[in-house]
Amino acid sequence: PTPTEAEPEPLLETVMLLLVLSCSLSLLQQPRPPLGLGLRPALLCGRRVAIVMAADEAAAQRAEQADRAAAALAQLPPGLYNRVSFQSGGMKQAYAEEECLVLWEALKACYPTEADALAAVDKNSMTVNPSMNSPSKITETHALLVERFGAGKASEIIMQNPGILTCTAAAVAAQSDDEILGVTALVAKVDENKGKARLLVLGGLLSVVSLAGTGLLARRRDLRARGVFRSSSEDEKLRRIRSN
């Protein structure tokens, strides 16, 4: 080769190659940043914005539900929804107040007056419980009763046995007229004697408690006789005897 085309010295090439390798190894040996810190700032900012927007949307939904619940409660008779809430153990369900209002409107349309509808709820509050009933059950079953018994007798049936309006029309249609009237009469009889039944249950509970107490006293006397159990006065007597 000519003097202007002189080849680079082999030693210089070797030094440069070693320098490049050294820099590459130093980069590989550097610790990685924690997960998420190596993301681009724009991506982190976008995530923060998404989280804030989701929180705002959830808060807006809760506020809307609260407003709708308050509006529904204002249209319900006082205390009616409290009975439904008590049946569900106080567990809050979304839009339960509005669903209760829909059921109440459907139930009220089946009775001659609102007072009659309230009396029906007093007998069986499951009629306006969204977890137990639906508007279609109320309207379709009532229509079936009117068709089979006439408006007057159907009104008498649902007054005595409001629970029939929690059944599907298909289930009621499968029963004969005598069966429907028999169940209605039974429910009415039970409702008439509800006070007596409560007294009987209370009397039974008191009898059980009395028997249990008598058994405990007898057991206490038996243990005392065998020296297994002693009263405080007997313990005091024993202490005096032993001290003498």
Residue, then its C-alpha position, 0 to 999 in steps of 0.5 A: p500500500t501507498p504511504t497515504e493508505a497506511e493501515p491502522e496499527p493493530l494495537l490501537e484497534t485492540v485498545m478501542l475494542l476493549l474500551v467498548l466492551s468495558c462500557s457495555l459491561s458497566l451498563l449491564q451491571q447497573p441495577r435495574p430501577p424498581l417496577g414502574l419507576g422506569l416508565r415514561p413520565a407521560l405513561l405514569c401521568g396517564r395512569r394517575v389521571a385514569i385513577v382519578m377519573a375512575a374515583d370521580e365516576a364512582a363518587a358521581q354514581r354513589a351521589e346519583q344513587a343516593d338522590r334516586a333513593a331519597a326521591a323514592l323514599a319520599q314517595l313511599p308511606p312512612g316506615l314501609y321501606n324500613r320493614v323491607s330493610f329489616q327483612s334483608g338484615g340491613m344489607k344495602q342493595a343498589y336501587a332497592e328503594e326504587e324497586c320497592l316503590v315499583l312494587w308498592e305502586a303495583l300492589k296499591a293498584c290491586y286494592p280498593t284503597e291505599a289503606d287496604a294496601l298498607a294493611a296487606v303490607d302489615k300482614n305480609s311485607m314480602t309483597v314489597n320486598p324486591s328480593m322476594n317479589s316482582p311487579s309481574k307476580i303481583t299484576e299477573t296473579h291478581a288478574l288471574l284471581v279476578e278472572r277466576f273469582g271475580a273482582g269482589k272475591a279476588s279482593e277478599i282473597i288478597m285482603q286475607n292472604p296478601g302472600i298469594l301476590t308473591c306467587t307466580a300466576a302459573a303456580v296459582a293457576a295450577q291450584s284449584d279454586d277450593e285449594i286457593l280458598g282453603v289456603t286463604a281461610l287458613v291464613a285468615k284463621v292463623d292471623e286471627n289467632k296470632g295473639k293467642a299463638r304468641l302467648l302459647v309460644l311465650g308460655g312454652l319458652l317460660s316452661v322450658v326455662s323453668l324446667a331448666g332452672t329446676g334441673l340446675l338447682a337439683r344438680r347443685r343440691d346433688l353436688r353439694a351433698r357429695g361435697v363436690f360443690r359447696s356454697s360460700s357459707e359452707d366454705e366459711k364453716l369449713r374454714r372455722i372448723r379447720s382453724n379450730 
